[in-house]
Amino acid sequence: MLHHILVMHKHYKIYKPYGYLSQFVNNQNKRRNKKLLSDLFDFTRETMAIGRLDEKSEGLLLLTTDGKFSEYIRSSNIEKEYHIMVDGIITTNAINQLKNGVEISVNGKSYTTKPCKAKILNSTSHITERFVRDKRHGATSWLSITITEGKFRQVRKMTSKVGLPTLRLVRVRIGVYKLDSMKPGDYESISSLHS
């Protein structure tokens, strides 16, 4: 008689702090002093980050022990929402350009981003404060961009293309999973809504 072993996968959401790499093991000598996710918690060896947030980005990152769940989350069906502080004042024209798609460089080739959701963010009370720069260095403003793709440094390249360099980038949502009231370094177990 065959016994099926039921593998109980684990899934987490974590608020990746600024200055951490989205990985558990450091394989590169030049990154010897970098902060890793394994510095925050002692996750099992099977745990992997789904997608990435670069070192200077922060916010929601999903972790899992299930490759299928990882594939599902990385698919183009899943929205990823970012709240971004930019250098300068956002205009309606810039928002429209972002919504319609802008031309960025991906691996040295020209790429037009897919149409996305973009809007000016009037309240940032949900975002943990972090000093970025002194006000006397010019005005800043916040916007929300929701994309279904994830090219390397895509959001930063998009805001730069419309003349608004990114100063701070916080991912607040991946599909149904939200940052909610989490603070940098927090993590919570989540259930997979994908079977």
Wavefront OBJ file of the C-alpha trace (Angstrom):
o trace
v 0.000 0.000 0.000
v 1.377 3.407 -0.992
v 1.366 6.192 1.538
v 1.325 9.686 0.129
v 3.489 12.043 2.090
v 1.771 15.383 2.393
v 4.334 18.148 2.196
v 3.259 21.102 4.253
v 4.725 24.127 2.530
v 5.315 27.327 4.438
v 4.694 30.829 3.125
v 5.565 34.167 4.713
v 5.290 37.831 4.027
v 8.156 39.990 5.203
v 8.814 43.721 5.252
v 12.280 43.776 3.694
v 14.133 46.691 5.250
v 16.164 49.183 3.227
v 19.762 48.003 2.822
v 19.079 44.248 2.755
v 19.526 41.881 -0.180
v 16.550 39.672 -1.140
v 18.529 36.506 -0.504
v 19.594 34.185 2.311
v 23.081 33.143 1.236
v 25.854 35.403 0.028
v 27.633 33.806 -2.936
v 29.682 36.814 -3.984
v 32.925 37.912 -2.388
v 32.387 41.562 -3.262
v 29.180 41.533 -1.220
v 30.819 40.151 1.890
v 29.448 42.777 4.265
v 25.933 42.890 2.841
v 22.875 42.310 5.014
v 20.831 39.219 4.095
v 17.324 37.980 4.927
v 18.945 35.235 7.028
v 20.222 38.011 9.337
v 16.605 38.803 10.248
v 15.203 35.334 10.991
v 16.179 31.717 10.986
v 14.080 30.355 8.113
v 14.390 26.724 6.964
v 16.897 25.977 4.209
v 14.091 25.318 1.709
v 12.749 28.870 2.035
v 13.198 31.095 -1.022
v 12.289 34.678 -1.834
v 9.685 35.083 -4.583
v 11.106 37.697 -6.910
v 13.364 40.423 -5.561
v 13.547 43.881 -4.175
v 16.918 45.487 -4.752
v 19.070 46.553 -1.820
v 17.811 50.155 -1.812
v 14.154 49.139 -2.137
v 11.993 48.084 0.778
v 8.618 46.653 1.575
v 6.671 43.507 0.863
v 8.534 40.370 -0.114
v 6.937 36.916 -0.150
v 8.879 33.856 0.926
v 7.912 30.235 0.311
v 9.103 26.633 0.356
v 6.863 25.881 -2.660
v 8.195 26.341 -6.203
v 4.678 26.232 -7.707
v 3.506 29.061 -5.456
v 6.598 31.036 -6.449
v 5.841 30.569 -10.173
v 2.228 31.613 -9.644
v 3.185 34.823 -7.800
v 5.803 35.742 -10.422
v 3.314 35.313 -13.281
v 1.930 38.279 -15.200
v -1.524 37.719 -13.635
v -0.343 39.075 -10.300
v -0.250 42.824 -9.652
v 2.650 44.363 -7.761
v 1.958 47.786 -6.236
v 4.724 50.214 -5.334
v 4.598 53.533 -3.485
v 7.440 55.736 -4.646
v 8.949 58.968 -3.388
v 10.363 60.901 -6.315
v 12.556 63.937 -6.806
v 10.221 66.652 -8.069
v 6.496 67.264 -8.313
v 4.417 64.689 -10.177
v 2.282 66.055 -12.995
v -0.806 64.617 -14.663
v 1.245 64.344 -17.828
v 3.864 62.176 -16.075
v 1.114 59.946 -14.627
v -0.433 59.502 -18.090
v 2.933 58.621 -19.626
v 3.509 55.987 -16.942
v 0.001 54.556 -17.393
v 0.434 54.195 -21.147
v 3.925 52.696 -20.995
v 7.350 54.288 -21.316
v 10.495 53.235 -23.108
v 13.219 51.917 -20.812
v 16.409 49.944 -21.350
v 16.395 46.233 -20.444
v 19.651 44.311 -20.929
v 20.877 47.081 -23.237
v 17.785 46.879 -25.473
v 14.890 49.298 -25.749
v 11.706 48.028 -24.061
v 8.279 49.663 -23.749
v 6.602 48.923 -20.434
v 3.099 47.491 -20.485
v 0.210 49.814 -19.619
v -0.127 50.010 -15.844
v -1.974 51.790 -13.061
v -0.409 55.017 -11.800
v -1.710 57.771 -9.543
v -0.539 60.541 -7.250
v -0.385 59.420 -3.617
v -1.840 62.029 -1.289
v -1.321 60.213 2.009
v 1.773 58.334 3.115
v 0.686 57.743 6.719
v 0.891 53.970 6.060
v 4.597 54.173 5.201
v 7.248 53.946 7.926
v 9.205 57.186 7.961
v 12.846 57.069 6.939
v 15.117 60.036 6.332
v 15.949 60.305 2.646
v 17.167 63.866 2.190
v 16.814 67.385 3.525
v 13.845 69.420 2.236
v 16.135 72.207 1.089
v 17.416 69.910 -1.684
v 14.122 70.329 -3.513
v 10.527 69.195 -3.489
v 9.546 65.550 -3.367
v 6.243 63.836 -4.023
v 4.773 60.331 -3.853
v 3.017 58.199 -6.418
v 1.611 54.695 -6.696
v 2.496 52.423 -9.621
v 0.930 48.982 -10.070
v 2.540 46.684 -12.634
v 2.124 43.065 -13.706
v 5.675 42.640 -14.990
v 8.982 42.904 -13.229
v 11.928 43.830 -15.372
v 15.199 44.635 -13.590
v 14.820 47.953 -11.725
v 11.738 48.633 -13.832
v 9.908 51.069 -11.555
v 13.041 53.171 -10.969
v 13.663 53.301 -14.727
v 10.026 54.280 -15.367
v 9.998 57.248 -12.972
v 13.398 58.382 -14.229
v 12.112 58.294 -17.822
v 9.394 60.842 -16.966
v 11.910 63.111 -15.217
v 11.184 62.015 -11.654
v 14.112 60.019 -10.234
v 13.118 57.570 -7.487
v 14.335 58.512 -4.007
v 12.497 55.807 -2.096
v 10.648 52.717 -3.304
v 8.279 50.679 -1.094
v 6.366 47.649 -2.398
v 3.030 47.608 -0.566
v 1.111 44.820 -2.330
v 1.624 41.596 -4.277
v -1.733 40.293 -5.521
v -3.947 39.860 -2.435
v -1.029 40.114 -0.008
v -0.506 43.550 1.548
v 2.097 45.218 3.723
v -0.713 46.518 5.965
v 0.742 47.812 9.244
v 3.977 45.802 9.120
v 7.198 47.572 10.032
v 10.677 46.975 8.538
v 11.942 43.565 9.629
v 8.494 42.161 10.530
v 7.330 38.857 9.092
v 4.083 36.877 9.250
v 2.987 33.437 8.138
v 0.462 33.556 5.283
v -1.664 30.917 3.603
v -1.277 30.126 -0.072
v -4.453 31.009 -1.944
v -3.076 29.054 -4.873
v -3.267 25.281 -4.855
l 1 2 3 4 5 6 7 8 9 10 11 12 13 14 15 16 17 18 19 20 21 22 23 24 25 26 27 28 29 30 31 32 33 34 35 36 37 38 39 40 41 42 43 44 45 46 47 48 49 50 51 52 53 54 55 56 57 58 59 60 61 62 63 64 65 66 67 68 69 70 71 72 73 74 75 76 77 78 79 80 81 82 83 84 85 86 87 88 89 90 91 92 93 94 95 96 97 98 99 100 101 102 103 104 105 106 107 108 109 110 111 112 113 114 115 116 117 118 119 120 121 122 123 124 125 126 127 128 129 130 131 132 133 134 135 136 137 138 139 140 141 142 143 144 145 146 147 148 149 150 151 152 153 154 155 156 157 158 159 160 161 162 163 164 165 166 167 168 169 170 171 172 173 174 175 176 177 178 179 180 181 182 183 184 185 186 187 188 189 190 191 192 193 194 195
